[in-house]
Amino acid sequence: MRAYYFDNLPGDQRFTHDCIPSQPVSLDTLTKLGLKFWTIPVDGYEPTLDAIVQEQGYSNHDTFDVSKEGLGAVSISVVLSERPGN
């Protein structure tokens, strides 16, 4: 994970918009803001995700398959055509 302060400059919002030089946000700051994050394995993610859902008391959650197989060829071409510079 990488967190940084937004440069607040006009332009395409799909670009990074990291300040120059970069101004990373510390884990301490993110924790104080209430951000929670976990490292979840790609293969066999379900038990880890289920444990997090149970520990945090979440009532529901969504997963998204962002791949050619998950989105289909038409959706992938739309995503790629939406990228800056294409």
Buried (B, 14 or more C-beta within 10 A) or exposed (E): EEBEEEBEEEEEEEEEBBBEEEEEEEEEEBEEEEEEEEEEEEEEEEEEBEEBEEEEEEEEEEEEEEEEEEBEEEEBEEEEEEEEEE
